[in-house]
Amino acid sequence: MNILSFGEIIWDVFPEGALMGGAPFNFAAHASKLGAKVYMASSLGNDELGEKALLNADKYGVQKDFIGTVEGKVTGQCLVHLDERSVPTYEIMDDVAYDYISYNEKMSDIYFDAVSFGTLAIRHKFNKASIKEILSKVSCKEVLTDVNIRKPFSSKESVLFCLENSTMVKISDEELPVVLDYVYGENEADYKKAAKKLSETYSNLKLVIITLGPKGAYVYDVKENKEHSCTSPDVKVVSTVGAGDSFSAAFLVSYLSGKSIPECLEKATEVSTYVVMHSGAIPD
């Protein structure tokens, strides 16, 4: 099973040090741990954080063939500022290496069972053109997009691009009102009705996946016109960082393995529940 994960590699830089993340990399690492061969399409700076990122790719078995280096640009960073009460604020750096991810001709030599990307990586024109080229030139069965609203870099244009170019979309219940506002200029309070409405607007969609935090998750299977839901166990939450990425990875790997939607939901919930019970986006 081959998966291509396109997007940002970001270091969260705290006063005491840096932790590597970025939704597409977290997704790639989890999918790799679940048995898929995952290629990361991203770009790094020619710097220390870039070198460490490559070591982490090796650690999680993520293929580095399509991770490039951009001279003159730093590796992606999110600066975490803590106030006097230790309450964090986040500053995602702009115009960094991952804003310049290029199509690699060798991508077309591989059949991908799925290509995955999100909204942050396509905040600028360069990457939007790159993912368009990738989707037009590589052979793939499914395209999964994960809508990640990251202010101030969320935009109507990026969200619509994701919806228009995917077969499967994952949206959290927190992000759903923003998506609906971008698409329709209004908010449908019932997430089940919203999922069906999105599938009617975008005929390319096969599955609309809505995660509901501690309440579980919901999937609308467009082709079968069936709804599927699951609940989450009541656990002590240590950190939600990376939970959505692990959910997407587990769901997609299960789906590509031929599992039923209920089985995919069960596995995705199991993995994401484990993640929230531990610190770090990719716990052992």
N, C-alpha and C positions, 0 to 999 in steps of 0.2 A: 504494500500500500504506500503510494507516494503522495505527499501533501506539500504544497508550496505556501509558506506563510510570508506575506508581503507586509513590510511596515517597519515601525520604529523599534530601535533598541535604545532604551533610556536608562540612565543612572539617576536614581533618586539621591541627591546629595544633601545629607544632613550635616549639622555642625560637627558631629563626631565621626562622620565617614560616609561612604557611598554604598548603596545597594542597587544591583542591576535589575531592571524590569523592562517595562514596555509590553502592552497587551499582546502584540504579535509574537514577541519572543516567549512570553509566559505560555501562550497557547502552543507554540512550537515545542517547548520543553515538555509540557504535559503530554502532548500527542506522541512525542518520541518515547516518553516513559511508558506509554500505553501500547507501544509496539509498532507504530507507524514510522516510515522513513520520511523525515521532515526536512525540507530544504528551507533555509531562511533567506529571504531576499531583502537585504537591508544595506546600509552604508554606515561606516564608522570613520572617525577622524584618525589621523596618524598621531595618536597620543596614547598615554598610559591607560586611559579608560577603554580605548579601542582594543588594546592588547588584552586587557583583562576580559573584555566581552568575548573575544575569540576563545579564551580559555574556558569560559563558562559554556560556550556552545559545545566545546569538546566534552565538558563535564556531563551535559545532558544528552549527548548523542545527536545534537542538531547539526545537520550538514551545512558546511560553510562555503560551498561552491559559489554561491551567489551573494555573498557578503563582500561588498567592495569597500575601498578606501577613498575618501575625498580629501585631497590636499587643500589646506587652507580653511577647513571647517572642523569644528570640534565634534567629538562624539556627543550624541544627544544627552541632555541633562535636564532634570527637574530640580530646581533649587528649593529646598524645604526650609522655610524660615519659622522659627519658634518665638512666640512672644513671651512676656514675663510669666505667663501662666502655662507655658509650654504648649499652647494651642498652635497647630501648624497652619501655615499658608503655603501655597504652592505656586512656583513660577516656572512654567515650562519654557525653556529657551527656544527661541525662533532662529531660523536660518542656520541649522546645524546639519551634520553629515547625513542624517536619515531623510532630510528633505531632498536628497539627490540620489535616489535609488534608480539604477538603470536596468533596462531589459538586457539580458545576456542571451546571445544566440543559442547557447548550449541548453537553455531552458526548453527549447523546442525539440530537443532530442529525447526528452523524458515525457512519458504519459503520466499526468497527474490525476489521481482520483479526485482531488479537490484542490482548489486555490482559495486561500483565506486572506481577507484584508479588512481594515477598519477605516474609520473616518479621520483620525488624527494624521495618519501618514499622507493623506491626500489633501492636506490643508493648502498646498500650493500647486501651481500648474505643472511643475516638472514631474512630480510623482503621479499626478492624475494622468498625464500623457503616458508615463511608464506602465501603469497598471492597465490602461487601455490597450497598449501594445502587447503586453503579456497575455491578456485575455483574448486578443485576436490571433495570436501566433502560437500559443501552446495548446496542446490537447488536454482537456480536463473534463471530468464528468460533472462535478458540482462546483459551485462557487458560494462560499459562505462569507457573509459580511457580518461584522459585529459592530453595532452602532455604539461608539463611545463618545459621549458628549464631553469635550474637554475645553472649557472656556479659557481664554477668549477665542479658541480656534475651532469651535463648532460653527458650522454654516449650513444654511439650507442647501446650497449647491452640493456640498459633500455628502449630506444625508441622502439627497435625491439620487446622486450618482450611485451610492451603495444599493439603494432599493432597485434602481433600474438595471443593475449589472450582476445581480445575484440570483441564485436558485433557492438559497436558504438565508434567512436573516434572523439574527438574535438581537433582541431589544430588552433592556431591563424595564421594570415597571416605573422606575424613576425617570428613565429617559423617554418613555413612550409619549408623555404629553408634549415634549419638545418635538419629537418626530411628527406627531399628528399636526402640530401647529405649523411646522414647515410644509407639510404635504397639503393640508386642507385649510389651514388658517383657523382651526378650531380643535377642541379636544373631546374625544369620545371617552367618557368615564369608564365604560365597560370594556375591559381589555379584550374580551372574547369577540365582541362586536368590532373592535378596532382591528384585530388580527384579520378577520374576514374582509373588512373594508380595504385593508392594505392589499390583500391577495386579489381583490377585484380590480384595484387600480393598477397593480403590477402583475400582469399575467405570467411573467417569467418566474414568479415565486412558487416553489413547491411546498415549502414549509415556512411558517411564521412561528418563531420561538420567542416566548416572553418569560423571562425569569422574574420571580416574585419575591426574591429575598428569602426570609425565613418561612414564607408561606408556600414555597415550592416553585413549580414551573408549569408552563402551559404550552402546548404545541397544537397549531392548527395545520392539519394535513390537507392541503388544497385539493389534490387529485382525488383523494378518497372522501373529501368533505367530512372529515372526522376530527373530533377534538380529543385531546389527551392531556391529562393533568397528573401531577404527582405532588406529594407533600414533602416537606423537609423535616427531619427529626429535630427534636428540641435539644440543642447542644450548647455548651458554653463557647461563645464566639471570642476568639483571641484576636483575629484580624481577618478582614474581608478582602484584603489585597490579593489579587490573583484568582479569587473564587470564580468570577465570571469567565475568565480565560480557561480555567480548568474545566468548567462546565461545558464550554464550547468544544474543547478538545475531546473530552470523553464522549460527548454526544456524537460528534462527527466521526470519530474512529469507530464507535459502535455502529453507527448508521452505515458507514462504508463496509463494515464487516457483515452486513446483511441482517442485523438485528432489527426487531420490530421497534416502532416508536416508543411503546411503553418500556421496553428493555433499554432503549437508548436513554430515556428519561431517568430510569432507575440508576443506571451506571453514572450518568452525569451528576445526579444528585449525590450519589455515594462519594464520588471524587471531590466535588466542591464542598461537601460537608466536612470531609477530612481536612481540606485546605483551611477552612475558617477556624478549625480547632487548633491550628498551629500558627506560629509567626512565620512570615516570609511567604512570597507568592508561589514558591515551588518547594514545599517541604519534602523531606525524604520520606 
